[in-house]
């Protein structure tokens, strides 16, 4: 049965199976959802329905599911809800239904609400409709716990209208948030920035959320350090002794294991940092657990995309190396001198370096795209390239690639300063303490090195995340969209 | 909540308040990098001058005075000039240019006293002599650490001299390429009345869009224009014909607003 709604402005369609295939759908996007947490199910979603911007002018309604009519089949209702919320599993919907009332949306037009109501009531649901402003009072406990969201309606790129920019409560949430359309906290001031300002703001963000960012990055570094130290002590018993064959193999295996763990943790931390910086930059609250938690389901995609990127970046230099290895004997046979071979090698090395930097800069934003836009693999690489080649300002030094290069250079110099700050105390203790404390001073140096690396990494990483947002601000003007909501 | 800028508030004895935007690590590092390049050029010039003087000057001197001077004296002069540039670059520029160096000027930065007054030779000397401590071992490790802890982003030299580095407002009003020449296609007599109710913040949003639209992606540009227009139409309860685009409508509004403001 076709369940299509089209009033010229709005079109809400439902995909239902009643014995035969039904086209179109009522689709609720979870772009604004706060995840799959206990108290947040469906509560912050907007109804994403194809409609023109003109429908933004119509009255918005909140729809809550308050109960079932006697004799209703819960499974039929679960199935119906699943067709509206395709990203939810049946278990999640069942769990949500066990805790009624349930706010389905707070931004439906009258027409959409009417059709959604008739659809769900045919399945035995009892629904309650209220105007969006009033919905806070009448909403189920879920929404009562939060301040009422304005959930303004904006036309998206494709003309789809959806709820956006709903300010998030200060309560940390669980799960993944989509950042394809960044939600800016109403009070936050974001605007396009120059290189200096990006670094200024990175420094300020680091200062304001120091422990959060620092610990996010310290976790993999610290774990790697502890694992290395632990395996050394475990294998050697913590005493100086000459290396046996068994011990060497053991150390090698443990080192490979440590590197693997380190890589996974490192990318996890990288994603968590991107999430945390993004949240705080847009004016939302977050925590260590939330940031790591938000990355759980994307870790595989991030790892895969980063590996793909690494392979592609090093593929060309490797191929050039192979070409050189083939060319040299051929040139020898053909009687070319050392000068020709040297020039050819130099050209190939230069080509490899240029190609490396070209690809590296094109794909500099891949990790941000994976985490914040939920794109992976080839799509993430293409998106990063698109962003890095966006011309939003006039002038050579204002090209994204050049700006990124300068930010990395300044970040590197600041990183050197940070390293010096932490290395000098270690070196001094090493120089002035007697030799019997050698183990202590070495460990101290290593610990300080881990801290310095974490700090330097964090600073440059924050700057690059802000740089990513800056490009998007300039080309997409999402700050303008957020401000326009409050006109 | 993270704020866009850190500011320094100064209250004069007459109870007039000033607000300065404090420069952070990024803008200061960029200015320092630019100053390092300028200093490098100075030093290169000194090096070339010393080499040329030591080598060529005696040959073109008919009196033979310069030929009598040992070459080491030229190099000593070069070392002295290098010292003046290295130590005096910041000190002299900041004292003479009222808290600015070429790098700071390019970044719109200025060193001022914490009470808002311009710095003099004393403050410039203190903060730049102590630069040697901040920059200890190169790359400002101590300076970074102290700035990180300081609410006003001051390094040791700044604390000792009682100075802060601020971000100056741009002197030039950016000439807008989207300067509007409205053709008044709209025939809405009540529009002027509606525009007069527009708050400065709301005007700024529309203006920002018009200023930034050239750099925006076409789809997003259309989207923002549509959003702004629909919001205003809804707010004012007006309607207009289809022969005018959203951006033209917004241009018209900004034009009217600016005309009203000018009249006031």
Interface residues (C-beta under 8 A of the other chain):
Chain A: X53 X54 X56 X57 X154 X155 X156 X157 X185 X187 X188 X189 X190 X191 X192 X195 X196 X197 X198 X199 X200 X201 X202 X203 X204 X205 X207 X208 X209 X280 X281 X283 X390 X391 X392 X393 X410 X413 X414 X416 X417 X418 X420 X421 X424 X463 X474 X475 X476 X477 X480 X481 X483 X484 X485 X487
Chain B: X1 X2 X3 X4 X5 X6 X23 X24 X25 X26 X27 X28 X29 X30 X31 X33 X107 X137 X138 X139 X140 X141 X142 X143 X144 X145 X147 X148 X153 X202 X205 X208 X209 X212 X213 X215 X216 X217 X219 X220 X221 X223 X224 X226 X227 X228 X230 X231 X232 X233 X234 X235
